């Protein structure tokens, strides 16, 4: 008989996982404690922007025209317990307020609610990013007849559907052959397509996600540190990145200097990793991550100073600043810890009249920074601007016509915080183009 799957938590990770499991042919029941979220998903709508996700959801959610009906949603733990053979826990693990450590309250609440209702023989699978050691502790919360596995997620916002259906690797931490067998059944389709399958213990599975994020953060902050050196020495960080990227041991990805990383994963994950290493007595092993975090945060202040310099008189008071970008990355509406909004907010606090435009992140940005100005297009954001800041590398911004924007700007000065615009094209249109770690002309 085919496995029945539940997904606990229907945020970014959970909604994607639930829809993908239905796409793989399983009957799926998603649970969330927020009734309004469940109503939205049951109506075939997602509470965030993620390319392809809403279409995938509508293809399977019960009650939608032409859907398979394989995907339903509920707020009932009893219904979840009675329905599921495999329960995926996909709840959020934010940073604790005022601390580096991970807030495990949502995960613990999910396990506490699930444990009394799971059937004998059920497999509970953690996908949330948790401090190493959590899985072993949480396994003891489950009744004797249920088992735990840990299966970290590796979703990239903007590519989450692809990453779930066609993962570049599947990692599982298990304590029995039966748990491994069940997860091989769940992931039979991607395994048949050749996705690597790594079987390990609980601690290693937990460490894989935080290690991967720490490595990516290190690579980003490394090239941003090189940008600082290039600025001091008169070098060009874009050419430097191109040259070292040809080395197969280094590779080209994540070597674009700019204002750094943000979002709901990398910043909080590396901080939680440092905190957990300290608890384990291995804090010296991760002291380098403190500098990685510091370099990253420093980039935001450096962009503010670059904008101040570009205005000439050292003051933002009364000056109009256009900010292109609000989301922390393109193809997402996620503004959590967004470097773009952080820079916009700093300039606003220093007296600048800031107008923001983002293709998908406007509603979330307004909720987080209601005092900033917002425009309905890049052209309207740039109208009357003394300086333009490109801070999220949307394809839409790379395709802008610099001449058209130049006709409405007060001054043709653009600061490329992502090293993604065509410098020659902007300069040909009469703009002064500057980017971090690159020569002025």
C-alpha positions, 0 to 999 in steps of 0.5 A: 500500500502506498505511503501516506505523508503528512507535513507539519508546518506549511511555511516556505519549506513545508508548503513546498515540500507538501506540494512536491510530495503530491507531485511525486504521487503521494497522498499528502496532508499538511498541518499548520496551527494558523487557520488563515494559512490553511484556508489560503493553501486549501484555496490553492494560494501560497503565502509567499512568492516562489516561482512555480509553487502556486501552480504546483499546489493548484495541480494537487490541492483537493477542490481545485478544478482539474486537480489530482486531489492528493493534497489536503490541509488541516489544523487537527493533530488527531487527523494527522496522526491517524492519516500519516505513515511518514510525518515531515516536520518543517517548522521554523527555527529562528534566531533567539531574540537577543542571542545567537542561539537557535529558537527550538520552541516551534520544533519542540511544540510540533513534537510535543503535539505529534507524539501523543497521536502518531500510530505504531510504525510511523516515521517522523522526519525532521527537516528543520535546521536544528542545533546538532544533538537535537535529533537524539533528544527529540527521538526520546519524545516519541512513543516506543512504536514510532521512529525518528529520522533527520532529513535536512533541507537544501532549498534555494529560494527562487529554485525551491520546487526544482530543488525538492523534485530534483535535489542535488543530494538527499541526506538522511540521518537514521537509526535503523534500516527500516527508516532508511527503507521508508525514505528510499521509498519516499524519494524513489523518483529523484533516486531513480533520476540519479540524485545522490543518497547519503545515509548517516547518523543523526549528528552528521545529518544535522551538521550537513546543513549548517556546515553547507551554509557556513561554507557558502557564507565564508565564500561570500564574505571572502570575496567581499573582503577581497573587494575591500582590499581591491578598493584600498589597492586600486584593484578590480574584484570582478576580474579577481573573482573571474581569475580565481574562479577558473581554479576548479578547487575554488569555482566561480559560484558565490564569488560576486562581491557586493553588499553581502548575504541576508535572508532567513537562513545563512545569517541565523544559521551561522550564528546558531552554529557558533552558539552550539559549538560553544555549548559543546566546548568546540567554540574555537573551531568556529571563531572564524564565523564571527569574522565572516558575520562581521565582514557581511554586516560591514558591507551594508555600512560601506554601501551607505558610506559610498552613497554619502560620498556619491552625493558630494556634500556628505549629507543625506538630508533632503536628498532623494535616493532610489533603491532598486531591490527590497528582497534579500535575493532575486526571485523571492519576496523574502525581506528577512534580514535583507541587506537592501532594506537595511541600507535603505533604512539606514539612509532614511534614518540619516535624513534621506528621502528613500524610494524603493522598488522591488518586483515581488517584495513590496508588500513585505517591505512595506510591513517591515519598513512602513516609513520608506517611500515605495514606487510601482516601477523602477522608473518611478523610483528613479524619478528625481533621484540624486543617486540610484542604488542597485541592491537586489540583482533581479533580471528586470534591473539588468534589463533596464534602459539606462537612457530612459532612467537618466531622463527622469533622474536628477543626477545620473549616479548609480551604485551597483551593490551587486556587481551585476549591471553592465557598467559600460552600458550605463556609462555610455548613457552618461551615468557615473557607475560605481561598484564595490571593489572596482575602479571608478572608471 
